[in-house]
Amino acid sequence: MAFEPKIIERGDVLLAQEDEVDSAYYEKSRDSFLVFCRGLVIDSQFGAQVLETCIAKFQRDTLNDLSPSLHALRDGTMPPCRRFWIERTKKASKDADLAMIVIWLAAFATRPFYGEVGAADREQAGIVKDRVSNLLHLNPWLNEYIKLVNNEIRSTATKADGKPMATFNILAADTTGSHGSTPDLLIVNELSHITKWEFVQNLMDNADGVAQGMIILATNAGFKNTPAWQWRLNAIREKSWSVHVLDRPAPWHSRETINEAKQRNAKGRYLRLWRGIWVSGKGDAIEEDLLDACFSLLGPTDTAERGFQYLCGLDVGISQDHCGVVVLGVSVEDQIVQTAWHQRFIPPEGGKVNLMAVENALLALHQRFLFRCMFYDPHQAELMAQRLNRRFLTHPIPFTGKNLNAMASAFLQLLNSQQLKAYDDEEGSLRRDFGRFNLVEKSYGYRLEATKGIDVTGEEGHADVGTALVIALPGAIELLDGSMDWFPKEGEDIVGFGVQLSEEELEETPSELKELIDMEKDIGHETAGGGFYNDW
C-alpha cells in the first residue's frame, strides 16, 4: 500500500495540468477564432470529439479563410473579405460550423455587435439554434459567455445601458422579417430552400448598408435558373467573393450510407444533396447535360423565319388554374425543332385565368407565325379550340395511353438526339418545367408526370408550359418525317391565312404581343405570311 499516496499525488498533478491546459485554451480562444474552433468538443458522427481530432480538410480550409475577416469584423475594422459563399453536401457540418462562428463573435465581442441568421422557415432557422445549443451543452464553459433566449443568442457581457454587448437574431422567411436593421454579420442559411425571395433580398439590402459588415451565404446545391443559382454564378464570377464548394460526400460518410441514400432518393435529389450538383428540377426524366445542350437559344423569335414551319401547343390546366402556350418552329431541312415563343398564364390570387386573353394571344401568335396546327388536350380546351378552328387548324390530343407514350417518346427522342432547341425566360421557368418531369413506366409504354407540390421558387409544380410543348412534339416529329395524319388532305381547305384581329380581340391580347403585331403592320403582313406553306 506504500505506493497509493504516489498515485493520488500523480492524479492530482495530471488534473492540475489538465486545468492549466483548459484555462490556457479558454484564454487563447478569446483572441483566436481558429484556436477556439479546434479545441471545441463537437457532436461528431462518432460521438463527442474535440474538433481538431476529426476536422476535415474542406472545413479547415474554410475556417482558415474566414478567420482574418471574422477578427476584423469583431474588432470593428475592415474585413479583408466581406462576402463568403459556403456550399456543401448533406451532413457536411455546415450548420455546426456556422454555429461556431456565431458563438465566437457573441461570446468574445469587443464592441457592440449585431448579427442576423436568416433561413427559409422556422424549422430551418431552428437548425442553427439547435447547433448552438448542442455546443453549449458539450462545452459548458461557454455558458459563462452567452445564453439562448427564444430566437436570440446573447452575450452575457453588457453595454453601459445593461443590454447585451452582442446579439444574434435568428429570422425565418415565414415570420415577420427585420426590415431596416443593420447587421454587422448576416448569415443566410439554406439559400436554395428559400421561396420568399423578397425576404432574403431585404436582408441583403440591410447588410449592404454596413460598410464594414460581412455576409455569409450557406447552402446545399439547389435548382438551376432559380435566384439562388444566379447568386451562385455571381459569387463565382466576382472577385469580391470567397467561394468554398464541397461537391462530394463528407469523408466521414461510409460507402454504405451513400449507396443507401442513392437507392432511397429520387435521382435529382440524390445528385443535389449528396453530390453537390445543381439540377433543373425534382424530376428524373432528363440528364442535366442534355438540358444544357437543349437550352441554347437566346430568346423568342420575333417573326416567322424562312425555312421553318410552325406548330402550337396548348395546355389548359384542371379547373382553369394555369395555362401554357408554346409555339414550335420545325425545320425539315435542318431536322430541328425549336421554341419560337412560350407564355405562362397564371391566375390572380383567388381567381382563374382569363381564357379570352389566352384565346386572343393564340390568334395574335397565329397572325405572326401562321400555325400549321395547334395541338391541345380536349379535356379543358374543346370550346376554345372550336372557336379557333375557324381561323386555323386545331387537333385534339386526348391524354390516352397511346398519346402519352407518343409525347414521352418524342420528347426523349428529340432531347437525346439534340434536335430540340429552346430558349428560356429570366426565371428559367421552361427548364424548371422540364426538370419536374418524371418518366413513369405504364402498361401502354411511358408517360411524363410532373412532380407535385411547391418547388424552391414558391410555385406549384404545374409544368404547364412544358406540358404544352410536349403536347405538340408528336406533331413536330410527324412534320420532320413527312407523316402528317393530322394535316388536311389534298383538296381540303386550309383555314387561317391572312387572319386579322378585331379591335375587341386586340384589347384582350397580352401587351408584348400587341407590340410585335404593330411592328408587323409597319413591315406588311404579306412579307411575313405570303406563300408560307409553299415557299418556306
C-alpha positions in Angstrom: 0.0 0.0 0.0 3.0 2.3 0.1 2.5 3.3 -3.4 -1.1 4.7 -3.0 -0.1 8.2 -2.0 2.1 8.5 -5.1 -0.9 7.5 -7.4 -3.1 10.1 -5.7 -0.3 12.7 -6.0 0.2 11.8 -9.6 -3.5 12.1 -10.3 -3.7 15.5 -8.7 -0.8 16.7 -10.9 -2.5 15.4 -14.0 -5.7 17.1 -13.0 -3.9 20.3 -12.3 -2.1 20.1 -15.7 -5.5 19.5 -17.4 -6.9 22.5 -15.7 -4.0 24.6 -16.8 -4.5 23.4 -20.4 -8.2 24.2 -20.3 -7.5 27.6 -18.8 -4.9 28.3 -21.5 -7.4 27.2 -24.2 -10.2 29.4 -22.8 -7.9 32.4 -22.7 -6.5 31.8 -26.2 -10.0 31.3 -27.5 -10.8 35.0 -26.8 -8.2 36.2 -29.3 -8.1 33.4 -31.8 -11.1 32.1 -33.7 -9.1 29.1 -35.0 -7.9 28.1 -31.6 -11.4 28.3 -30.3 -12.8 26.1 -33.1 -10.0 23.5 -32.9 -10.5 22.9 -29.2 -14.3 22.7 -29.1 -16.0 19.4 -28.3 -18.4 18.7 -31.1 -21.2 16.2 -31.7 -19.4 14.2 -34.5 -20.7 11.2 -36.5 -18.9 9.1 -34.0 -19.9 10.8 -30.7 -18.4 13.7 -28.8 -14.9 14.6 -30.0 -12.6 17.5 -30.0 -12.8 19.1 -33.4 -9.1 19.1 -34.0 -9.1 15.3 -33.9 -11.7 14.8 -36.6 -11.7 18.0 -38.7 -11.8 17.5 -42.5 -9.6 19.4 -44.9 -12.5 21.3 -46.5 -13.6 22.5 -43.1 -10.1 23.6 -42.1 -9.7 25.5 -45.4 -13.0 27.3 -44.9 -12.3 28.2 -41.3 -8.8 29.4 -42.1 -10.1 31.6 -44.9 -12.8 33.1 -42.7 -10.6 33.7 -39.7 -8.9 37.1 -40.6 -12.3 38.6 -41.7 -14.0 37.4 -38.5 -11.3 39.0 -36.4 -11.6 42.3 -38.2 -15.4 42.2 -38.0 -15.3 41.6 -34.3 -12.9 44.4 -33.7 -14.6 46.9 -36.0 -12.1 47.2 -38.7 -12.5 46.5 -42.4 -12.5 42.7 -43.2 -10.1 41.6 -45.9 -13.0 39.7 -47.5 -16.6 40.7 -46.8 -18.5 38.1 -48.9 -18.4 34.3 -48.4 -20.3 31.6 -50.3 -20.2 28.2 -48.5 -21.8 25.3 -50.3 -21.7 21.8 -49.0 -23.3 18.4 -49.5 -25.7 16.9 -46.9 -24.4 16.3 -43.3 -21.1 18.0 -44.0 -21.1 20.1 -40.8 -22.3 23.3 -42.5 -24.7 24.2 -39.7 -22.3 23.3 -36.9 -19.5 25.5 -38.5 -21.9 28.4 -38.8 -22.8 27.9 -35.1 -19.1 28.1 -34.1 -18.9 31.5 -35.9 -22.0 32.8 -34.1 -20.8 31.6 -30.7 -17.3 33.1 -31.0 -18.5 36.5 -32.2 -21.2 36.7 -29.5 -19.1 35.3 -26.6 -16.0 37.5 -27.2 -17.3 40.7 -28.6 -15.1 43.7 -28.1 -17.7 46.2 -29.2 -21.5 46.5 -29.6 -22.3 43.8 -32.2 -25.4 42.8 -34.0 -25.8 39.7 -36.3 -28.6 38.0 -38.1 -29.1 34.4 -39.2 -31.8 34.1 -41.9 -33.4 30.8 -43.1 -36.2 29.6 -45.3 -38.6 28.8 -42.5 -38.8 28.3 -38.7 -37.7 24.7 -39.0 -34.6 25.7 -40.9 -33.9 28.6 -38.6 -34.1 26.3 -35.7 -31.3 24.2 -37.0 -28.6 26.7 -36.3 -30.1 27.4 -32.9 -30.0 23.7 -32.1 -26.4 23.5 -33.2 -25.5 26.4 -30.8 -27.4 24.7 -28.0 -25.6 21.4 -28.6 -22.2 23.2 -28.5 -23.1 24.9 -25.2 -24.1 21.6 -23.8 -20.8 19.9 -24.9 -18.7 22.9 -23.8 -20.3 24.1 -20.5 -17.7 26.8 -20.0 -19.3 28.8 -22.9 -22.4 29.3 -20.8 -20.5 31.9 -18.8 -20.3 34.0 -22.0 -23.5 33.5 -23.9 -27.1 32.5 -23.5 -30.0 31.5 -25.7 -33.2 33.5 -25.2 -36.1 32.5 -27.6 -34.7 33.2 -31.0 -31.8 35.3 -29.9 -28.2 34.4 -29.0 -26.9 37.0 -26.5 -23.6 37.7 -24.8 -23.6 37.8 -21.1 -21.3 40.9 -21.3 -23.3 44.1 -21.3 -23.0 47.6 -22.6 -23.4 50.7 -20.4 -27.1 50.5 -20.7 -27.3 47.0 -19.5 -28.2 45.5 -22.8 -26.1 42.6 -24.3 -22.8 43.6 -25.9 -23.6 41.2 -28.8 -26.9 39.8 -30.1 -27.7 37.4 -32.9 -31.2 37.3 -34.1 -32.5 34.2 -35.9 -35.0 35.1 -38.5 -37.3 32.9 -40.7 -38.8 33.8 -44.1 -42.3 32.6 -42.9 -42.3 35.0 -40.0 -42.1 38.8 -39.7 -38.7 40.0 -41.0 -36.3 42.5 -39.7 -36.7 45.5 -42.0 -34.3 48.3 -41.7 -31.9 46.5 -39.4 -28.1 47.0 -39.9 -26.4 43.7 -39.1 -22.6 43.6 -38.7 -22.8 40.0 -39.9 -25.6 38.5 -42.0 -25.7 34.7 -42.4 -28.3 33.3 -44.8 -28.6 29.6 -44.3 -30.0 27.1 -46.8 -30.3 29.8 -49.5 -31.5 27.2 -52.1 -34.6 26.4 -49.9 -35.9 30.0 -49.7 -39.0 30.6 -51.7 -39.9 34.1 -50.4 -37.2 35.8 -52.2 -38.2 39.3 -51.0 -37.2 38.2 -47.5 -33.6 37.4 -48.4 -33.4 40.5 -50.6 -34.4 42.7 -47.7 -31.8 41.1 -45.5 -29.1 41.6 -48.1 -30.1 45.2 -48.7 -29.9 45.8 -45.0 -26.5 44.2 -44.7 -25.2 46.2 -47.7 -25.8 49.3 -45.6 -23.0 48.4 -43.2 -19.7 49.4 -44.8 -17.5 47.1 -42.7 -20.1 44.3 -42.4 -19.9 40.7 -43.7 -22.2 38.4 -45.4 -22.1 34.6 -45.4 -24.4 32.7 -47.8 -24.6 29.0 -47.0 -26.5 26.3 -48.9 -26.7 22.8 -50.3 -26.9 22.5 -54.1 -30.3 23.6 -55.4 -32.1 24.1 -58.7 -30.7 25.7 -61.8 -32.1 29.0 -63.1 -33.5 30.0 -59.7 -32.5 33.2 -57.9 -30.1 31.1 -55.7 -28.5 29.7 -58.8 -28.0 33.2 -60.3 -26.5 34.4 -57.0 -24.1 31.4 -57.0 -22.9 32.3 -60.5 -22.4 35.9 -59.4 -20.4 34.8 -56.4 -18.2 32.6 -58.6 -17.7 35.4 -61.1 -17.0 38.3 -58.7 -13.5 38.6 -57.2 -15.0 40.2 -54.0 -16.5 36.8 -53.1 -14.7 33.9 -51.4 -16.3 30.7 -52.6 -16.0 27.3 -50.9 -17.8 24.4 -52.5 -17.8 20.7 -51.4 -19.3 18.7 -54.3 -18.8 15.2 -52.8 -19.9 13.4 -49.7 -18.1 14.4 -46.5 -15.3 11.9 -45.7 -17.0 10.6 -42.5 -19.9 9.0 -44.5 -19.4 5.4 -45.3 -19.9 3.9 -48.8 -22.9 2.0 -47.4 -24.5 5.3 -46.3 -24.0 6.9 -49.7 -25.4 3.8 -51.5 -28.5 3.7 -49.3 -29.1 7.4 -50.0 -28.8 6.8 -53.7 -31.3 4.0 -53.6 -33.7 5.9 -51.3 -33.8 9.2 -53.1 -35.0 10.3 -56.5 -32.1 10.9 -58.8 -32.2 14.7 -58.8 -32.5 14.8 -55.0 -29.5 12.5 -54.6 -27.4 14.5 -57.0 -28.2 17.7 -55.2 -27.8 16.6 -51.6 -25.0 14.1 -51.8 -23.1 15.0 -54.9 -23.5 18.8 -54.8 -24.9 19.0 -58.4 -27.4 21.8 -59.2 -30.2 20.2 -61.2 -33.2 21.5 -63.2 -36.0 20.2 -61.1 -37.3 17.4 -58.9 -38.0 15.0 -61.8 -35.6 12.4 -63.1 -36.6 12.1 -66.8 -33.6 14.0 -68.3 -29.9 14.2 -67.7 -28.6 17.7 -67.0 -26.1 17.7 -69.9 -28.9 17.1 -72.3 -30.8 20.1 -70.9 -27.6 22.2 -71.1 -27.4 21.3 -74.8 -31.2 22.0 -75.3 -31.3 25.5 -73.9 -29.0 27.1 -76.4 -31.3 29.8 -77.9 -31.0 33.4 -76.7 -34.7 34.4 -76.8 -38.0 34.2 -78.6 -38.4 34.6 -82.4 -39.9 38.0 -83.3 -41.1 36.9 -86.8 -41.5 33.7 -88.8 -38.2 32.5 -90.1 -37.6 31.3 -93.6 -37.2 27.5 -93.7 -39.4 26.9 -90.6 -43.0 25.7 -90.3 -44.8 26.5 -87.0 -46.9 24.4 -84.7 -48.6 25.4 -81.4 -49.2 23.5 -78.2 -51.8 24.5 -75.6 -52.2 23.2 -72.1 -55.2 24.5 -70.1 -54.9 23.2 -66.5 -57.6 21.5 -64.5 -60.3 23.9 -63.3 -58.6 26.6 -65.5 -56.0 27.2 -62.8 -52.9 27.6 -65.1 -52.3 27.7 -68.8 -49.3 27.3 -71.0 -48.8 28.2 -74.7 -45.8 27.1 -76.8 -45.0 27.9 -80.5 -42.5 25.5 -82.1 -40.6 26.1 -85.3 -39.8 23.0 -87.3 -37.1 22.9 -90.0 -37.3 19.8 -92.1 -34.1 20.7 -93.9 -32.1 21.1 -90.7 -34.1 18.4 -88.8 -34.5 20.6 -85.7 -37.4 21.7 -83.6 -37.0 25.0 -81.7 -39.2 27.1 -79.4 -40.2 30.3 -81.1 -42.4 31.6 -78.2 -43.8 30.4 -74.9 -46.0 32.0 -72.4 -47.4 31.1 -69.0 -50.8 32.4 -67.9 -51.1 32.4 -64.1 -54.4 33.3 -62.4 -54.8 36.2 -60.0 -55.0 35.1 -56.4 -58.3 33.5 -55.7 -59.3 33.8 -59.4 -59.0 32.0 -62.7 -57.0 32.5 -65.9 -58.7 34.8 -68.4 -59.3 32.3 -71.1 -60.3 35.1 -73.6 -56.9 36.6 -73.1 -55.4 33.1 -73.8 -57.5 32.8 -76.9 -56.6 36.2 -78.3 -52.9 35.6 -77.5 -53.2 32.5 -79.7 -54.8 34.5 -82.5 -52.1 37.1 -82.3 -49.4 34.4 -82.4 -51.0 32.8 -85.4 -51.0 36.2 -87.1 -47.2 36.2 -86.6 -46.4 32.6 -87.3 -49.3 31.1 -89.3 -49.5 27.8 -87.4 -49.9 24.7 -89.5 -51.7 23.3 -86.5 -52.5 23.8 -82.8 -52.4 20.7 -80.6 -54.4 20.7 -77.3 -55.8 18.5 -74.6 -59.6 18.4 -75.4 -60.5 17.8 -71.7 -60.3 21.5 -70.9 -59.9 23.4 -74.2 -62.5 21.9 -76.6 -64.7 25.0 -76.7 -61.8 27.3 -77.3 -60.4 25.0 -80.0 -63.7 25.0 -81.8 -63.7 28.8 -82.0 -60.0 28.9 -83.0 -60.6 26.3 -85.7 -62.4 29.0 -87.7 -59.1 30.7 -88.0 -56.5 27.9 -88.1 -56.3 24.1 -87.9 -56.6 22.6 -84.4 -56.0 19.0 -83.5 -57.0 17.3 -80.2 -54.5 15.2 -78.3 -56.5 13.3 -75.6 -54.3 12.0 -72.8 -54.8 8.4 -73.7 -52.1 5.8 -73.1 -51.1 5.8 -76.8 -50.8 9.6 -76.9 -49.0 9.9 -73.6 -46.4 7.3 -74.8 -46.0 9.2 -78.0 -45.4 12.5 -76.2 -42.9 11.0 -73.8 -41.1 9.2 -76.7 -41.0 12.3 -78.9 -39.6 14.4 -76.0 -36.9 12.0 -75.1 -36.0 11.3 -78.8 -35.6 15.0 -79.6 -33.6 15.7 -76.5 -31.3 12.7 -76.8 -30.6 13.5 -80.5 -30.1 17.2 -79.6 -32.7 18.1 -82.2 -34.8 20.2 -79.7 -33.5 23.8 -79.1 -35.1 26.1 -76.6 -34.8 29.5 -75.0 -35.9 30.4 -71.5 -37.2 33.4 -69.7 -35.3 35.2 -66.9 -36.8 33.0 -64.3 -35.8 29.8 -66.1 -39.4 28.6 -66.0 -39.3 26.3 -69.0 -36.2 24.5 -67.9 -37.8 24.2 -64.4 -40.8 22.6 -66.1 -38.6 20.1 -67.8 -36.9 19.4 -64.5 -40.2 18.5 -62.9 -40.8 15.6 -65.3 -40.5 12.1 -64.1 -40.5 9.2 -66.7 -43.0 6.7 -65.4 -43.4 3.2 -67.0 -47.0 2.1 -67.7 -48.7 -0.9 -69.3 -49.0 1.1 -72.5 -45.4 2.3 -72.5 -44.2 5.5 -70.8 -45.6 8.9 -69.7 -44.2 12.1 -68.4 -45.5 13.1 -65.0 -44.8 16.5 -63.3 -43.8 16.3 -59.7 -46.4 17.8 -57.4 -46.2 20.4 -54.6 -44.4 23.7 -54.1 -40.9 24.0 -55.5 -38.0 26.1 -54.4 -39.3 29.1 -56.3 -42.6 29.1 -54.4 -44.5 27.9 -57.5 -46.7 24.8 -57.7 -45.4 22.0 -59.9 -47.9 22.6 -62.8 -45.3 22.4 -65.6 -47.9 23.9 -67.8 -45.6 25.4 -70.5 -43.5 22.2 -70.5 -46.7 20.2 -71.0 -47.9 22.5 -73.8 -44.6 21.9 -75.6 -44.7 18.1 -75.1 -48.3 18.0 -76.4 -47.1 19.4 -79.8 -43.9 17.3 -80.1 -45.5 14.2 -81.8 -46.8 16.6 -84.4 -43.3 18.0 -84.8 -41.9 14.5 -85.3 -44.5 13.8 -88.0 -43.7 17.1 -89.7 -40.0 16.2 -89.6 -40.5 12.8 -91.3 -43.4 13.8 -93.5 -46.2 11.6 -91.9 -48.8 14.2 -91.1 -52.1 12.4 -90.3 -53.5 15.5 -88.6 -53.0 17.7 -91.7 -55.8 18.3 -94.2 -55.6 16.1 -97.2 -55.2 17.4 -100.8 -58.2 19.4 -101.9 -59.3 20.3 -98.3 -59.4 23.9 -97.3 -56.6 25.3 -95.1 -58.0 27.9 -92.8 -56.3 30.9 -91.3 -54.4 32.7 -94.0 -54.3 36.5 -93.6 -56.1 36.4 -90.2 -56.6 39.9 -88.7 -57.6 40.6 -85.2 -60.6 42.7 -84.4 -60.3 45.7 -82.1 -62.0 43.7 -79.3 -59.6 40.8 -79.8 -56.6 43.2 -79.8 -57.9 44.7 -76.5 -57.6 41.2 -74.8 -54.2 40.4 -76.3 -51.1 40.5 -74.0 -49.1 43.7 -74.3 -45.9 42.0 -75.5 -47.8 40.5 -78.5 -49.5 43.8 -79.3 -46.1 45.5 -79.8 -45.0 42.8 -82.2 -48.3 42.9 -84.1 -47.8 46.7 -84.5 -44.3 46.0 -85.8 -45.6 43.6 -88.4 -48.2 46.1 -89.5 -45.4 48.5 -90.3 -43.5 45.9 -92.2 -46.5 44.5 -94.0 -48.1 41.1 -93.2 -47.7 39.8 -96.7 -43.9 39.6 -96.2 -44.3 37.5 -93.0 -47.0 35.1 -94.3 -47.3 35.1 -98.0 -46.7 31.8 -99.6 -45.7 30.3 -96.2 -46.6 26.7 -96.8 -45.4 26.6 -100.4 -42.2 28.6 -100.3 -40.8 28.3 -96.7 
